[in-house]
Amino acid sequence: MSKETTYEVLSLKGGEWQTDTIYSDREEAIEAARSLYADPHIEGAKVISEIYNNKTGGSKESTIFNTTTKIKAKKADQEEKPSISPIKRSTSPKKSANNTRKKDLIVAVKASVWLLLILIGGLGILYGFDEINNFFNKLN
């Protein structure tokens, strides 16, 4: 009975599985899948063992490594049991709300002062041009 075992390394990109490489060594295929999964563009990686029987012409596939199963299991656990961690605050919520309001007020006052200065400067320039024009008209 002659059987041939190959290990296909697949990567998940854009929601689609693509065959990346095929190995004859199990550990080498798993290591390749792990390093492939480290790539930020890869959403998942898995290794499929395929045992081909030359005598019968049939094959048997089984997944031996899959990074997406752990992710799905963790997401399911998080949906069932939402984890709430306490937030440590240095001040009470009322004080921080007041501080935020004070900071917003300070920003608004600064913006108003700048706009007023720009308006006064613009009017001063226009008035200055008018005075210079009158001065030159008197010279003629």
SULFEN-V927844 format. One record per backbone hydrogen bond with DSSP energy under -1.0 kcal/mol. CO is the residue of the C=O (numbers start at 1). NH is the residue of the N-H. E is the energy in kcal/mol with one decimal. If there is no record, write none. Layout:
# SULFEN-V927844
CO & NH & E
CO & NH & E
This chain:
# SULFEN-V927844
2 & 54 & -2.1
4 & 52 & -3.2
6 & 50 & -3.0
7 & 23 & -3.1
8 & 48 & -2.5
9 & 20 & -3.5
9 & 21 & -1.2
10 & 46 & -2.1
11 & 18 & -2.5
12 & 43 & -3.0
13 & 16 & -1.7
16 & 13 & -2.5
18 & 11 & -2.8
21 & 9 & -3.2
23 & 7 & -3.3
25 & 29 & -1.8
26 & 30 & -2.2
27 & 31 & -2.4
28 & 32 & -2.1
29 & 33 & -2.1
30 & 34 & -2.2
31 & 35 & -2.3
32 & 36 & -2.1
33 & 37 & -2.2
36 & 39 & -1.3
39 & 42 & -1.6
44 & 12 & -2.9
45 & 67 & -2.7
46 & 10 & -3.1
47 & 64 & -2.4
47 & 65 & -1.4
48 & 8 & -2.7
49 & 62 & -2.2
50 & 6 & -2.4
51 & 60 & -2.2
52 & 4 & -2.7
53 & 57 & -2.4
58 & 53 & -3.1
60 & 51 & -2.9
62 & 49 & -3.4
65 & 47 & -2.7
67 & 71 & -1.1
68 & 72 & -2.3
69 & 73 & -2.2
70 & 74 & -2.5
71 & 75 & -2.3
72 & 76 & -2.3
73 & 77 & -2.2
74 & 78 & -2.3
75 & 79 & -2.0
76 & 80 & -1.9
77 & 81 & -2.7
92 & 96 & -2.1
93 & 97 & -1.9
94 & 98 & -2.1
95 & 99 & -2.5
96 & 100 & -2.0
97 & 101 & -2.1
98 & 102 & -2.5
99 & 103 & -2.5
100 & 104 & -2.4
101 & 105 & -2.4
102 & 106 & -2.5
103 & 107 & -2.3
104 & 108 & -2.2
105 & 109 & -2.5
106 & 110 & -2.5
107 & 111 & -2.3
108 & 112 & -2.2
109 & 113 & -2.5
110 & 114 & -2.3
111 & 115 & -2.3
112 & 116 & -2.3
113 & 117 & -2.5
114 & 118 & -2.4
115 & 119 & -2.3
116 & 120 & -2.6
117 & 121 & -2.6
118 & 122 & -2.5
119 & 123 & -2.5
120 & 124 & -2.5
121 & 125 & -2.3
122 & 126 & -2.4
123 & 127 & -2.9
124 & 128 & -2.6
125 & 129 & -2.4
126 & 130 & -1.8
127 & 131 & -2.4
128 & 132 & -2.5
129 & 133 & -2.3
130 & 134 & -2.3
131 & 135 & -2.2
132 & 136 & -2.3
133 & 137 & -1.9
134 & 138 & -1.7
135 & 139 & -1.3
136 & 140 & -1.1
